[in-house]
Amino acid sequence: GEFSTTIVTGILLTIVGILYLTRTYFVVAPNRITLYNLLGSAVKRYVYASPTELRLEDSTIYIETETDSKPQKIKVAKWMTKSADWKQLESMILSR
């Protein structure tokens, strides 16, 4: 019996994978989108006046406000979300 760092690395990667699959990644509210980290605390909040300011382009969400000349890109990856949740978000943005 020698100590193997491979076992420790495998256990840590398993824990991180489980956290990625079970934790909330982002939440859409009527006036903001909040991103969360693996521990569950809020990392970034993107605020907008109304859902009509949201735009979806090539699986990327943008906030277009009248005061900003350049749309603000929201760093949400489609592949990290549940497909049903992403479709619901798409339908919310496109139905405005």
C-alpha positions in Angstrom: 0.0 0.0 0.0 1.4 3.2 -1.3 -0.6 6.4 -1.2 -1.9 7.4 -4.6 -2.8 10.9 -5.6 -4.8 9.6 -8.4 -7.5 8.4 -6.0 -7.7 11.8 -4.3 -7.9 13.5 -7.7 -10.7 11.1 -8.8 -12.7 11.7 -5.6 -12.3 15.5 -6.0 -13.4 15.4 -9.6 -16.4 13.3 -8.8 -17.5 15.7 -6.1 -17.1 18.7 -8.5 -19.1 16.8 -11.2 -21.9 16.0 -8.7 -22.0 19.7 -7.7 -22.2 20.8 -11.3 -25.1 18.4 -11.9 -27.1 19.4 -8.7 -26.5 23.1 -8.1 -28.4 26.0 -9.6 -26.3 27.5 -12.4 -28.4 30.7 -13.0 -31.8 32.1 -12.2 -33.9 34.4 -14.4 -36.1 36.9 -12.5 -38.3 39.6 -14.1 -35.5 42.2 -13.9 -32.2 40.3 -13.5 -30.3 37.2 -14.3 -28.1 35.9 -11.4 -25.2 33.4 -11.9 -24.1 31.1 -9.1 -20.9 29.3 -8.3 -20.6 25.6 -7.2 -21.0 26.6 -3.5 -24.4 28.2 -4.2 -23.4 31.9 -3.7 -24.2 34.6 -6.2 -21.3 35.5 -8.4 -22.7 37.9 -10.9 -26.0 39.8 -11.4 -27.1 41.2 -14.8 -29.8 43.8 -14.3 -32.3 44.9 -16.9 -35.4 47.0 -16.9 -37.7 44.5 -18.7 -37.5 41.2 -20.4 -37.8 43.0 -23.8 -34.2 44.1 -23.4 -33.0 40.4 -23.6 -31.8 39.1 -27.0 -30.8 35.6 -28.0 -28.2 35.2 -30.7 -26.4 31.9 -31.5 -27.0 30.4 -28.0 -25.7 33.6 -26.4 -27.9 36.0 -24.3 -27.4 39.7 -24.6 -28.9 42.7 -22.7 -29.7 45.6 -25.0 -30.4 48.8 -23.2 -31.0 52.3 -24.7 -28.2 53.8 -22.6 -25.5 51.3 -23.7 -24.2 51.4 -27.3 -22.9 47.9 -27.1 -25.1 45.0 -25.9 -23.9 43.3 -22.7 -23.1 39.6 -23.1 -24.4 37.3 -20.3 -21.9 34.5 -19.7 -24.3 31.6 -19.6 -23.3 28.4 -21.5 -26.1 26.5 -23.2 -24.3 23.2 -22.7 -24.3 23.7 -18.9 -28.0 24.1 -18.6 -30.8 21.5 -18.7 -32.3 21.4 -22.2 -35.8 22.0 -20.9 -34.7 25.0 -18.9 -32.9 26.5 -21.9 -35.9 26.0 -24.2 -38.1 27.7 -21.6 -35.6 30.6 -21.5 -35.6 30.8 -25.3 -39.3 30.8 -25.6 -39.5 33.6 -22.9 -37.0 35.7 -24.9 -38.5 35.0 -28.3 -42.1 35.5 -27.3 -41.7 39.1 -26.2 
